[in-house]
Amino acid sequence: MFSADYGTSSNYSSSGENVLEDACSFLSAELRQLFTTGEVTRARYLLNFTFQDPIVKVSSLEAFVNNLRLLRTVFNIDFVLHSCRVSGPTEVVTRWTMRLQQKLLPWRPALVFTGRSCYTVESASGRLATQTDVWDAIKDNSYLSVEGVAHVLRQATNPQTTPGLDQPAYEVLRRAGDYEVRRYEPYVVAEVSMPASAAPASGTGFNELAGYIFGGNAGRQKMEMTTPVITTAGQPGAAMRFPMERKLGTNAALLPTPNDLRVITRMEEGGVFASASFSGFPLDFEVVEAERRLRGALLLDGLQPLEGYALARYNDPFTLPLFRRNEVLIALKDFELE
């Protein structure tokens, strides 16, 4: 959700503050429609408006618009503006998340970027003069940096696939080099407890849950398979969970009663989680190592990972190892966007 943080400083004149506050108000509306229509509100930009990020650099408003149209031709674009704040006498900064879904390649990779856009604003007219984007995932944000190009290519050539099934809704808050920070909405699950001895990659409980959604319930109601299958094996309270279809609502009590007493339905509260992905059929040692790497990266970045983790497996057994998507998820404490 957009929030304006206009800041206060004795260095800004009242009129200067008004210009910058107006720029934030304008951007909150402009950025919501920009990637939908492919058009900009030209009166609010200088003709020599310049834009730069790690892979694109243009030096006129017309070139900026043409680049925007090219993006819309190649990608389906989902843009979320998180905030806008005044950061200097002639400057405002936005924080955002952008997801680009490839239209043309057969495996349709998705590229996710999070970061900040720094705008300079012409004081006299309030028009935007420059925009410089900084991505969270890389350190060198200079134009055509090796790090920036590699980050794009790595995402564009990622062979992992996600089935076109219903899944828990989440928003990416930060895309780092090796992980994402996501905010999950609450969702309902069907769950089966796993034995304390279950190994990290265990599939114990799958048949019971599959039986429930395919008619093993009081109403013999058949429900659609969802993704991912989530397990917390090898930990206290180990369980396997199937997310329920979102169209069934968020009240677990309204779901059909399972015939198998080992199956329960309940609400997952959602929250903020860090996620790291890996391919293949996950083996126990791979799950443990993925969790160790993710936790270490979070600590190095100053975040607060909680104890425990979940393994999420997205694909059916017939998907080849190279194309499989697996994730480890760790809950975060007190995460805040900058």
Buried (B, 14 or more C-beta within 10 A) or exposed (E): EBEBEBBEEEEBEEEBBEBBBBBBEBBBEBBEEBBEEBEBEEEBBBEEBBBBBBBBBBEBBEBBBEBBEEBBEEBEBBBBBBBBBBBBBBBBBBBBBBBBBBEEEEEEBBBBBBBBBBBBBBBEEBBBBBBBBEBBBBEEBEEEBEBBEEBBEEBEEBEBBBBEBBBBBBBBBBBBBBBBBBBBBEBBBBBBBBEEEBBBBBBBBBEBBBBBBBEBBEEEBEBEBBBBBBBBBBBEEBBBBBBBBBEBEBEBEEBBEBEBEEBBBEBBEBBBBBBBBBBBBBEEEBBBEBBEBBBEBBEEBEBEBEEBBBBBBBBEEEBEEEBBBBBBBBBBEEBEEE
